[in-house]
Amino acid sequence: MTRKRWLRRLLRSFMRILPALTLTVVLFLFALAQGGFLTWFLFYVLIPVDLYLLLLFVYPFRSMTVERTNVNQRIFAGDALHLTVRLKRRWAVPFFLLTLIERPDDQRLAHATTKTQILIWLTSELTTTIRLPNIPRGTFSLNQLELTVGDPFGFFKRTVFLSDATTVFVYPKPVQLPVDDLNLIRHSGAYASSEEADRADFAGVRDYRPSDRPSWLDWKSAARTNTLVTKLFEPDHERLASVTLVATKTEENERFELAVSYTASLLKTLLNCGFTVSLSYRSGTQPLLLHDHSERTLVTAYQALAELTKEQVLELDEVQMTTRAKNIGYAVSTDEGLAAVMSRFADTYRRPQKLFYIVGKQTPQVHPQQPSSWFSILYVTKKQAISKGKTGDDYA
């Protein structure tokens, strides 16, 4: 701030308290000339008011420090953000009618501007809470807090902006997905085909059971012992799945947010089922590998989706599908062209693929080019993608 601008603000502040000081001088002169109890009473009443106004005028508000603390452990889209604000000052003088206003720089939080009013502050520290309702998904930087101090009679107000940079991650809100929608029956630990079983590690033999596949019979041992025996294989405990989020950079905001929220729901459901998940969601970056259902893994996934914008999202021409054995492919998309791509890939490589297509307001029916037993599609409406009346912590 330049010296000229500082002097202009100082003069403007002084002009605000000048009427009260002028009134006090007029009452004093009137009391000297006329006397009387009422005139002197009004004069003495205004003296502490004038002293308080002068105190507000000269008090170094810039010396105050502010510290924000996020009360919420995790914040999901649509939740209210609760911030604990702690103000500290050097000189504990009485302040009246304090107003704290959180003014976010991000336009997405313009509706969430809120204020907290405090009647009196006497101590050197003050702790209060600010609530920002209905926070959308994203990453937000809160940099300034507006503090306004006034007098009980409304003569003067002093406003100062206190700096304290705080970054808040608002995660997409997951919902509970039916496990049946994931088509996990054939991938519940058994081999998808006898060819995959033959490629597994041999562990031994056991007595034959009528439900055993013929390809599992150990004919050499059966010829040697005259007893049918079945090969045992080392169980493959790792369950693999890939999740791809595909949209267009010109997608409408509501539909894009639904796709991100449904991706978070799909990730959480797969991790709950014991899958190792590879998440492809961002253009120009490597897939995010999620190994378990721990708190740290969930936070990593949610934070990655919280930071995602439409300008960064993966588009159809950037999609790369994995041909790794025993991998189940899932995709959440607003681009109808992905259905044909996934269908051809599933039939060519015989890998199960499922598309969750986010339905828009005027979305045509999407059909793969050819019916396929390896590919399926589920249309997801707004009602299925969001959950009203519950917070994301209900499914965390």
N, C-alpha and C positions, 0 to 999 in steps of 0.2 A: 504494500500500500504506500502510495506516494505521500509526501508531507502535506501537499495541498489538499489531497483527498481526506487525509486524517483530520486536518483543521476544519474542513467543511463538515465532517461528521460530528466533531466535537462541538461546533457551533450549533448544529441542528439539535443535538442532545440538550445543550444548555437552554435553547429556546423553549424546549418542552417544559422545563422546570421553572422558567421565568414567570409564568402567570401565578404560580403558587407563591413565589418569593415576592412578587409585586403585591399580591393580596395581603401578605403578612405586613409589609411596610405600610400599606394603606390603613390597615387596622390599627397599627401602632400609632400612626399620626392622628387617626380619628380618636383613639383612646386618650392621647395627650390633650387633644382639644376639647373633647366632650366629657371624658371620664365615664363612669358607670361600670357596674359589675359585668354586664353582658359583653361589652366591648372588650374589656380586658380578658375575660374568660375566653372569648374566641381567639384573641391574640395568643394567649398561652397554649391553647389547643393546637394552633397551627405551627408553633415553634418546633415540637418533635417531628411533625410531618415534614417541615422544611429540612431539618437535620437529616432525616431519613432519605429525602430526595437528593441532598448533597452527597450522602454516602453512596447511593446508587450511581451518582454521576462520576465519582472519583474512584470507586472500587475497581481493582484490577481483575476483572472477570477472566481475562486471558490466562491468569495464573491458575485457574481451576483445571483439574484433570478429570477425565471421564473414562470409565472402563465398562464395557458391555460383556455380559456373559449369557450364552445361549442356554436357556433353561431346558429346552427340548433335547432329549438324547438323540433322536432322529426326527427329522421333519419331512413329511410327505405332502405331495401336492394337495391343496385344499385345506390343509391343517392351519391352525393359528400359530404364529411364531411368538414365543414369549421371551423377552429379553430382560435380564436383570441389569439395571443401570446403577453404577456406583459413582457418585460425585464426591470429589475431595477438594478442600480449599484450605488456605493457610490461616486466614483470620475468620474466626467463628463469630460473625455478626448476624443479627436477626434479618432474615429475608422473608417477605410476605408474598403470597400469591405467585408461586413459581409455576411455570408451565414448561414441560418437556415435550418436544415434538420431534419424532423421527421422520426425517425427510430423505427417503432413498433417492439416489441418482437415477436408478433404473426406472424407465417408464412403465415397466410391467408391474411395479409396486406402487404406482401413483394412487390407486384406489385404496391402498393399505396404509396411507398416511394417518397416523393417530397421535393423540396427545395425552399426557398425564398431568393432572393439576395437583399441586401441593399447597396447603394453606400457609404453613410457616416452616422455616428451616432455621434451627438454632445451633446445631452442632457443626463440627468440622467435616463430617461425612454424612452422606445421605444415600440411602438405597431404596430404589423403587422399581417397578415393573412396567414395561411397555409391551403392549399386545398388538401384533400386526395380523389381522384376520385374512383367511382365504389366500394363502401364499401359493403362487403357481410354481410348477417345476422349473428348476434352473439353478444357476449359481449367481449369487447376489453379493455385492460389496456395499456395506453400510459404512459411510465415511464421516458423516457429520450429524451432530445432534443440536437442535435449536433450543436454547434456554432463554426464557423470558421471565423477568422479575419486575413486578410493579408495586404500587403502593395501594393501600386500602381505599383511597379516595379517587383513584383513577387519574391523578395528575400526570404521572410519568411512568413509562415502561422502558426497560433496558433489555435489549436482545443481543445475544452473543451466540456464535456458532462454535461448538467444541468439537475437535477432531479426534476420532478414534476409529481406525480401520478395522472392520470385522467382516469376514467372509462367511456366508451362510450357504450351505448346500441343501436344496430342497429336492428330495428324491421323488421319482414317479411312484404313485400309489399302487401297490400290487393287490390283486384280488385272488380269491381261492378258485383254482381251476379244477374241474373234474379230471381225475387221473385217466378216466376212460377216453377222454379226448386226445390223449397222447399216444394211443395205440401201443401200449407197452406190453401187451399180453405175450407176444411172441419173443419179446426181448427181456423176459423176467429172469434171466440167468441161464436158460437152456440155449443150445446152439440153434441158430436160425436154419441151418441145413446140415446134412450129413457131411458135406464137403468141409464145412468149417470145423466139424467135430474131428474129422480125420487130420486136420492140420494142427489140432491142439496137442499139448504135451502128453505122452503116454505115461500112465501112472501105475497100471497093473491090470488084473482081471478079477472078475467076480462071477457068481453063478448067473446063468441066463434067466431072464424074466420075459414073460410073453409080450410085454410092452416095449422091449428093446428093439431097436432098428437092426435090420440084417447087416448093414454095413459096419455095425459095431461088434459083430461076432469075431472072436479070435479063432480062426479055423485051424491054425497050427496047434494051438493048445487043445482044441477039441479033438483033433485026430490023435494026439498023444495020450489023452486021458479018457477018450470016449465019452466026454461030458461037454455039453455046450456051455461055453463061458463067454462073457462080454467084456470088451475092453473098458478100462476106466481111464479117464482123462483128468488132467489137472484142471480144476474149475477156473474159469476166467472171471475174476471178481470185478474187473474194471468195466464200467458201463459208460459208453461214450455217446455224446450227443453234441450236435452243433446247432447253434441258434443264429440266424441271420436276420437283421432288421434292414428292410429295404423301403425306401420312399423316394419321392422326388423333391427337389429343392424348391419347387413352386407349390408344394402341397398346402392345403388350408391348415391353419394352426390347430383347430380342434381335432381334425382327423390325425394329424401328426402326433399330437399329444396322446391320443388313444392308442396309437401304435407303440409309442414308447412305454406307456403304462402296461400294455398287454405283454410286451417283451419282458418287463420286470416280473410280471406274474408267471410267465413261462419259465424264466430262469429259476425263480424260487421253487416252483413245483418240481422241476427236474433235479435241482440240488437236494430237495427233500427226499426224492426217490433214489438218491445215491449215485447220480450221474456225475461224471466229469464233463463239464460243458465248455465248448469253445464258442465265444461270442464275437461275431463280426457285425459291426454296427457303424463304424466310422471310416470315411473315405481316406485312403492313403496311410492307414495304420494296420499293424498286425492284429490278428484276433486276440481277444482277451481270454486267457485260460483260467477257468474256475474249477478248483479241485474238490472242494467239500462244502458242507453246509454250515461252516463256522460263521461267527459274527463278523470276523474280518473279511471273509470272502463276500458275504452279502453287502457289506459296506463298500467294498471295492466295485462290485457290480452296480450298485445303486448310484454311487458317485460318478461312475463313467457315464451312465445314462442321464444323470442330472446335468452334466456338462455338455451334452450333445445338443447341437442346434441343427436347424434344417439345412444350413449351408454346409455342414460337415457330414451329413448322413450319407450312408452307402447307397449308391444308385444301381440300377439293374445291370448296366454294362460293366460294373466292377465286381459282380458277385463271382466268387470262386468256391465251388463245392468240393468237399473232400471225398475221395474214393476209399478211405480207410475202412477196413473190414470192421463189422459190428458197430459202425457209427450210424446213429439215427439222425437224419437231417430235419430240422424245423426252420421255418421262416415266418416272420411277421411282416406283412407288406401292405402298402397302399397302391402298389403298381401292379396292374392286372397282367402285365407281360411276364411276371415271374412264374405264373402257373404253368405255362407251356415249357419254360426252361426246366423247371423242376420235374415235370412229367417225363420229358425226354431223358433227362439224366437218370431218373429212377429206373426207367425201362432199360437203358443202355447198361448201367453198372449194377442193376439189381440191388439197389440200396433203398431202404424205406425213406420216403420223404413226405413231409406234411406241411401244408401252407395254411396259415391263419390270415385270412384276407380281411382287412379292416374295411367295413362297409361305410361308405360316405352317404351324403344326402341323396345324391343321384348316381349311384353306382350300378353299372350293368352287371348282370350275372357273368361270372368268369368260369370258363370250362377249359380243361386241358385239351390238347389236340386229339388225343386218343385216350379212351378209358384205360386205367392202369391199376393193377393190384398192388403196385409198389408206391403209388402216389395217391394222396387224398387231400381234400381241401375243406376247410371249415370257415364259414362266413361269421365274422365277429361284429356284432352290433354295438352301439354305444352303451346299451344296457348291460351287455356282457363284459365290456372292457372296464367299467367303473363300478364302484360299490358305494352306494350312498349310505350315509349315517355311520360309517366306520372309518377309523384311521388306519394308516398303513401299519401301525404297531400291532394291530389285531392279527396280522398275518406274518409278523416278523419272527 
